[in-house]
């Protein structure tokens, strides 16, 4: 079973469209994240959620809206897509890092390559 | 935010060679992890190593937290080791990992 799964793997769309990426984890983790990897492979955090609550919003344009219906799911909706949004988006999860004595490894999904034309 | 620098940026090895990758960070951290991004783009967690030394097969990692650096050792490299290696750190368990810019490794047969 895939620990962190995200769909779709590839997303090609026109400027101005709205699209969503879905993410699910079956590891029982409390915290989920969205990361963006640009064309130079630089990874930067966008959002993190802990038990469905938004913890981090890293000055991401408000066209990006994460939604966490439960602690196993974190979806990313993007409105009015722009050329500069083209990147690979990774979902990740980890155990609550505020608790001691727990495995604090970060696990990534396989990524969604978004191409905006 | 915390600065994470990795060196070297690029590394070419002949199969069987050993290598050391370095990660320097600008402030104290209590979580440090190493990742391998394979040529298909998948990010694999190699080590969770905020301090001390760990080994996993041909790979080992050492973090000297007081001196703010970590090292990843790859011994007897194989072509499947090719890809990009990232170091990521978090301070005070804020659920916010900062990534270095990576070391791109190419192991030639």
Interface residues (C-beta under 8 A of the other chain):
Chain A: X31 X33 X40 X41 X42 X43 X44 X45 X48 X50 X55 X56 X58 X88 X90 X94 X97 X98 X103 X104 X105 X106 X107 X108 X110 X111 X113
Chain B: X31 X33 X35 X37 X41 X42 X43 X45 X48 X84 X86 X88 X90 X93 X94 X95 X96 X97 X98 X99 X101 X102 X104
